[in-house]
Amino acid sequence: MLSKGFRHTIQPSSHLLAPFSLIATENLLTLFFSTFNTFNTNTQRRSLHKMASSSSSSSDSNPHHFNYFVIGGGSGGMASARRAASYKAKTALVEMARMGGTCVNVGCVPKKVMWNCAEIADTLHHAHEYGFDIKAVPFHWGKIKASRDAYIARLNGIYHKNLENSGITELHGKAKLVGNKKVLVNGVEYTADHILIATGGRPKVPNVPGAEYGITSDGFFELPELPKKVAVLGAGYIAIELAGILNHLGSDVSLFIRYDEFLRNFDAMLRQTLAEEMKGQGLKVVPHTVAKELTKDKDGKITLHTEDGKSYEGFDTLIWAVGRTPNVEDLGLEENGIKLNEKGYIQVDEYQNTTAEGVHALGDVCGHIELTPVAIAAGRRLSNRLFDGKKDSKLDYNLVPSIIFSHPPIGTTGLTEEAARKKYGDANIKVYTSKFVNMFYSVCEKKKQDRYETGLLAPRGKNCRTTFDWYWF
């Protein structure tokens, strides 16, 4: 539960993008979008650049030629396509699955619905301390699942309508590059002045015997009922969020992590305090665990066998949350001069250009800060450059804030303390921390604290570590 009305504003130093505000309200996305508003200045402006207009008119006579051909109907592809169309660029978008991509269908949106559900469950535990005489309240997983799925279906429809309203040609099918600025969809060849690849990513499943007995985060949203006993394997934000949701809704949850701590890329204060709180909520964290095999008995219960010879049994559900991989297969990338990096992501420069002329890529398929607002901002900037004459338009990937919808939620931006000390030296870093009891718990038997941390570059007194780690209980 968040403190009400607590606001902290940091004025920018010479290298900051803009003033950065944190407002503790029920919706932590305030933190996220306060910064991304600076990326999307003049988003409502719809100027008609001569370059786009003349290019569009030249392609109108050919129904299979476009100024802009977008492969992928997720947040990044959709945002870029609509921005291009606003500049009168003749635009097409192809999607092979549900419109909206990961975020809308199996990511941010349904996850936030379930996080809200879990927060309500937690609040009910404190209702008696606020004077409400609430007895045992039954929870119906099927009810929230049906409501959530209906909401997602409405969003899918809105995405289709947005394409229509923007004058974008919508195609459904598998796209493949088949030559210089050529794309094949459902046996029909299209050409384009510019092609954008925004095909996103998908959850990884480790190559171990019995891996098929587990599900991924995608499968989490297909569960017909709340599992009684759950194993979650992974140490990133997806693992933490799903484990927290299930734990708050009443599942017996064990979180298996490879090292001694989860969220190892986040500030120590954040991950250590969160671990302490989640363990206090009954979540079991099992460190130094590497899956070797999964087996299933005749009753459908799953047993996890680990590399160190141990076995953990009796799970109704096991969730793989061990990372994500880009959707680059069967796109004809390498055959058309588009290089991938060592991890299989599409290589792009700072302007989202691939190694093939006229072909661009952004979002999760590039593996650089895999967050929805990042893909949206990058997509719009790219279209500004290509179709509105803004030759220097690009996304600055520095100081991007991130939020984890854990229980409690956390938010941060900038360098971690460890990274700041390594970059600037211990003598140049001053770290300030604070903690206080959240007012929600002022009348509760168990007091919980909010925690805050920031850092300064000591010699100049400027925000160097521009890290603002917030921890809400």
Phi, psi and omega in degrees: 000137186264151173295144181267130171073016179273124186231138176224127182239133179248123176285145186287141167273187188297336185254003180278155180288315186192168174305142185239122183243141173242124178238120181278095175237183180294338183249105183289352178293347172306318178299315184295307191278347175297325177280320184286345172300329179289337179282334191249035179302136179064035180294332182279349181289135183231068178283155182249100183283140183301323181300315181291319183297312182293323180293321180294316182297328181287341182256353183299329184286344180248107184293346182254009176243137182228155171289326185217125180238115185255126178257106180122120183257034175276193185299314182292312180297317180297314181298318181291319180297315182292323178295318179298316181296329179294339176265015178069022172282132177291117193233141173233149177224132179241136178222138182262349181235211179286141180292139180116343176069199184299311187303310185288320191265317184221031183221236189310312189292302179294330176298316181294325176300315181288328176295317176301318179300315180293324177295322177296318178301319180292320180297324180299330179294337182257002185300321183296334180283347175256012173096004179267128180266082182255122177278192179301127181251115180291147178246132182245099179304318182300327180293309181292327178296316180295317179295319180296314181296324178293322178297316179297320179298322177296319179296321176303316179295322178296321178297317177300317181294322179297321177296316179298315182295332180274357180075026182266135176285120181259129178239146177240122181157183179269128180258148178213134175287131184233015179162186181298109179057038178237138181229135179253125177225121178052039177082359180252132180265132178240151174239159182205152175290322179221140179238134176246129175256114180222059188271357174072204182217184181212162180292146174277148171235123183294152181272077178230152178302134178081009182302333182291347177285344177267169175238170177252185176299330175299315181292334178305320183281357177257355181302126182283340181208163180289119179290145182282318183229125189230140169249130175243123180253119181148158183232010179266187186293329179294316178299316182295317182294313181293319178298318180294318179299309182296320180297317181290334180273357172115359177286153172273106191247133171241129179255117181259123183236151185287323183250198184275343180224155172264171180051048187293344178272000179259166182301144183302319180301319181295304187292323182288319179291320178297318179300317180299316181291316183293324175295323177294338178275359178103358178287132179264123179253123182247104183278170174054048182241126175235124183292135177250323184194150170244139174231158180228133181271181185294341178269003179085007179279141184260138174244131177262120176255131186250166183298333181272012174089003180269160178226139179234122191238172173087017183275134173284325183219140173235128183249122172279120175226057190254022178121178181228160181228146184285150176272088183238357184289144173058030176260354181072031186290298186294329178294339182248026171080016180262115185273148175250152177276185186295341179262003177091006178273155179289131177283130175223157174269189184293346179257014179069021176276135172276187179278002175250132183299132177081002179245129185236163179209149178200169178085204186298336182290345177262343175073019182247102183057084186276077179228143184303310180298333177293314179296319179298312181297318179296320180296318179292320179297320180298315180293326175301319181288316186285325191235000177234014173073011179272086190296336182258011183288121178200162180271134173272114184274007178276151174056043176273122180286154176221149180232140172246123178275063174274186176233098005278166180284155178227155179215148182202159170210155178088195181287150168285166178299318180299316181293322180295318180294323179292323183282319187251347182091143184303323185292340183261004184245131171241129182245131179243132179233156178209150175216148182202156180284126176298133185299333178304325184267009182296333179252011181262153180295317180264117180273136176237152187243144167273150178228145185222144178213140174215166181222150179231151172276109192303310187301319185260349180068025180254161178288099182262314181278011184359050178249130179230095183267124181240139179227116181252137171256000000 
